[in-house]
Amino acid sequence: MKKAFNIIWLALILIFIYVPILILAVYSFTDASMVGGNISSFSFENYLNLFKNEELRNMIFGTLVLAFVCAAISTVLATVGAIGTFYSKKLPKTLINTANQVPVVNADIVTGFSICILLIVIMRVGKDTFIPLGIGHVVLTAPFVYLSILPKLKQMDNSLYEAALDLGATPAQALFKVVIPQLIPGILSGFMLAVTLSLDDYFITTYTKPSTFDTISTYVVNATKGSQTESKTALWALSTLIFLVVIAVVIVMNVLASKRGKEKK
Amino acid sequence: MKGLRFSRSQLCIPYAVFLILFVIAPLVVIVYYAFTNGEGQFTFDNFINFFASTNTLGTLLYSFSLAIVTTLVCLVIAYPTAYILARSNIRKKYVLLLLFILPMWINFTLRITALKEILSLFEGNISSYPFLNSVIGMTYDFLPFMILPLYTSLQKLDNSLLEAASDLGANKLTVFLRVTLPLSVPGIISGVTMVLLPSMTNYVVLDMLYNSTYIMGSLIGSYFSSYDWNNGSMISLILLIIIFIVTLVTNRFSDKDANNRGAIL
């Protein structure tokens, strides 16, 4: 009885989570112009539009480039920062850790608005240079990379670095050949997290982006206000594609993780 | 690389500079703008504008009610879900957990688009139920962020404590209320902070679901559109203070491990 209740409860929540995504997926393969509307035939038109329509293509490409470039910058910056901070004295350590928490707990909208004021209003950096947008996304993502590297640093055996120095390595060699290899899992998960955070962001992007540039988030929000059916239904295809990619990435990550786990045993 | 001499702690310098320039400085600028007018003169006008206007106070109240209702709904849905997932002996429950938090990685504007289509199917004209739809939309958006920390803290629960309680004569309800629930408070707190603050600011969910009532985030959005940096900064500052208070209160209970947006990756 109890078990049945548990299964029904979990099933209901899963239905709530997945029915909208799945219904949209079904409609994305038809020529219907609205969900619940008439379906006269099966069609790949929405998927083709994602690649044929230049506006959509640029928007998707721009979002991905922004996410990966900013995630890469964040990862380098935060990895080096986390290593340095970990071996710093107590006061700088506390200060950096505290400052790092600020974007984590702060509302994205406040982060975005404050960066907009500093860079665009006061320092007059042009939005079209993509510099405010890039900095905004690095501010959003770097603290999370930092947080995912910290636990790996705590687990690391400190004497290995000292041993490398004793054996004649320069600090740089010891860093690249001894310290960083041990942090790889943390760096990788930090990078992935940075990519997903950047892809999901709406607020920082809106307040810092060039007016002609759109990411998926800002494009979708504008599209829901307008009434262009072609781009609206193409977004159903985009949502379905992203859903499939996320599932694929999650499966690959978990297969890799379980392989790593087995090797350790 | 040879000849490059540095101590490890110096590596924190670039990240520290980055945090000062793009995290701390923007906040200082926000405070400055909040207490000056367009000509740069010191003034309390922005402060008075906010607290003397029934419009903005109404917005604050509406934000709080929406955020509190959303957080409660998320908690009521997420707690049993996390409890069942963490405490039952389903095989491969890790995979099941992934299913519940996977939407976290799908762009939220696309998920809200999907939800909107389904809501229109049920309700016809969705603008007739603005508050209800906003709660549903935010719950749909933030549920994974509530489930994950609850799962983490319930998963860590020491089974022997529960067995000891029942051996000492406590019935199931008492064990839950006196042992399980208090021990999961850190998870509850983490989850609540992850939902409460975003649901005060994420006005995009409201916009997309045709709820034209303002929340705190919408105020920043509208001041941004009208280039009113001073009043926008005041709203940001008020949000910052709310966030600061919530963080101070919750830091005492919160579960450090559970407070990470992508801990599972």
Chai-1 contact restraints between the chains, C-beta under 6 A:
chainA,res_idxA,chainB,res_idxB,connection_type,confidence,min_distance_angstrom,max_distance_angstrom,comment,restraint_id
A,N6,B,I84,contact,1.0,0.0,6.0,A-B,restraint_1
A,W9,B,P80,contact,1.0,0.0,6.0,A-B,restraint_2
A,I13,B,T81,contact,1.0,0.0,6.0,A-B,restraint_3
A,I17,B,P103,contact,1.0,0.0,6.0,A-B,restraint_4
A,P20,B,A114,contact,1.0,0.0,6.0,A-B,restraint_5
A,P20,B,L115,contact,1.0,0.0,6.0,A-B,restraint_6
A,P20,B,I118,contact,1.0,0.0,6.0,A-B,restraint_7
A,I21,B,A114,contact,1.0,0.0,6.0,A-B,restraint_8
A,L24,B,A114,contact,1.0,0.0,6.0,A-B,restraint_9
A,V35,B,E117,contact,1.0,0.0,6.0,A-B,restraint_10
A,G36,B,L121,contact,1.0,0.0,6.0,A-B,restraint_11
A,L77,B,Y15,contact,1.0,0.0,6.0,A-B,restraint_12
A,V80,B,L11,contact,1.0,0.0,6.0,A-B,restraint_13
A,G81,B,C12,contact,1.0,0.0,6.0,A-B,restraint_14
A,G81,B,Y15,contact,1.0,0.0,6.0,A-B,restraint_15
A,I83,B,L11,contact,1.0,0.0,6.0,A-B,restraint_16
A,G84,B,S9,contact,1.0,0.0,6.0,A-B,restraint_17
A,G84,B,L11,contact,1.0,0.0,6.0,A-B,restraint_18
A,G84,B,C12,contact,1.0,0.0,6.0,A-B,restraint_19
A,T85,B,C12,contact,1.0,0.0,6.0,A-B,restraint_20
A,Y87,B,R8,contact,1.0,0.0,6.0,A-B,restraint_21
A,Y87,B,S9,contact,1.0,0.0,6.0,A-B,restraint_22
A,S88,B,S9,contact,1.0,0.0,6.0,A-B,restraint_23
A,S88,B,C12,contact,1.0,0.0,6.0,A-B,restraint_24
A,I96,B,A16,contact,1.0,0.0,6.0,A-B,restraint_25
A,A99,B,L19,contact,1.0,0.0,6.0,A-B,restraint_26
A,A99,B,V23,contact,1.0,0.0,6.0,A-B,restraint_27
A,V102,B,V23,contact,1.0,0.0,6.0,A-B,restraint_28
A,P103,B,V23,contact,1.0,0.0,6.0,A-B,restraint_29
A,V105,B,T247,contact,1.0,0.0,6.0,A-B,restraint_30
A,A107,B,L197,contact,1.0,0.0,6.0,A-B,restraint_31
A,A107,B,T201,contact,1.0,0.0,6.0,A-B,restraint_32
A,A107,B,L239,contact,1.0,0.0,6.0,A-B,restraint_33
A,I109,B,T201,contact,1.0,0.0,6.0,A-B,restraint_34
A,I109,B,G217,contact,1.0,0.0,6.0,A-B,restraint_35
A,I109,B,I220,contact,1.0,0.0,6.0,A-B,restraint_36
A,V110,B,S236,contact,1.0,0.0,6.0,A-B,restraint_37
A,V110,B,L239,contact,1.0,0.0,6.0,A-B,restraint_38
A,V110,B,L240,contact,1.0,0.0,6.0,A-B,restraint_39
A,F113,B,I220,contact,1.0,0.0,6.0,A-B,restraint_40
A,F113,B,S236,contact,1.0,0.0,6.0,A-B,restraint_41
A,S114,B,P26,contact,1.0,0.0,6.0,A-B,restraint_42
A,S114,B,L27,contact,1.0,0.0,6.0,A-B,restraint_43
A,S114,B,I30,contact,1.0,0.0,6.0,A-B,restraint_44
A,I115,B,P26,contact,1.0,0.0,6.0,A-B,restraint_45
A,I117,B,V29,contact,1.0,0.0,6.0,A-B,restraint_46
A,I117,B,W229,contact,1.0,0.0,6.0,A-B,restraint_47
A,L118,B,A25,contact,1.0,0.0,6.0,A-B,restraint_48
A,L118,B,P26,contact,1.0,0.0,6.0,A-B,restraint_49
A,L118,B,V29,contact,1.0,0.0,6.0,A-B,restraint_50
A,V121,B,W229,contact,1.0,0.0,6.0,A-B,restraint_51
A,I135,B,F22,contact,1.0,0.0,6.0,A-B,restraint_52
A,V139,B,F22,contact,1.0,0.0,6.0,A-B,restraint_53
A,T170,B,K2,contact,1.0,0.0,6.0,A-B,restraint_54
A,P171,B,F6,contact,1.0,0.0,6.0,A-B,restraint_55
A,A172,B,M1,contact,1.0,0.0,6.0,A-B,restraint_56
A,A172,B,L4,contact,1.0,0.0,6.0,A-B,restraint_57
A,S189,B,L265,contact,1.0,0.0,6.0,A-B,restraint_58
A,M192,B,L265,contact,1.0,0.0,6.0,A-B,restraint_59
A,L193,B,G262,contact,1.0,0.0,6.0,A-B,restraint_60
A,L193,B,L265,contact,1.0,0.0,6.0,A-B,restraint_61
A,T196,B,W105,contact,1.0,0.0,6.0,A-B,restraint_62
A,D200,B,N107,contact,1.0,0.0,6.0,A-B,restraint_63
A,D200,B,F108,contact,1.0,0.0,6.0,A-B,restraint_64
A,Y202,B,V204,contact,1.0,0.0,6.0,A-B,restraint_65
A,I216,B,N107,contact,1.0,0.0,6.0,A-B,restraint_66
A,S217,B,T109,contact,1.0,0.0,6.0,A-B,restraint_67
A,V220,B,T109,contact,1.0,0.0,6.0,A-B,restraint_68
A,V220,B,L110,contact,1.0,0.0,6.0,A-B,restraint_69
A,V221,B,T109,contact,1.0,0.0,6.0,A-B,restraint_70
A,V221,B,V204,contact,1.0,0.0,6.0,A-B,restraint_71
A,T224,B,M208,contact,1.0,0.0,6.0,A-B,restraint_72
A,S239,B,L110,contact,1.0,0.0,6.0,A-B,restraint_73
A,I242,B,I106,contact,1.0,0.0,6.0,A-B,restraint_74
A,F243,B,I106,contact,1.0,0.0,6.0,A-B,restraint_75
A,V246,B,W105,contact,1.0,0.0,6.0,A-B,restraint_76
A,V246,B,I106,contact,1.0,0.0,6.0,A-B,restraint_77
A,V250,B,L98,contact,1.0,0.0,6.0,A-B,restraint_78
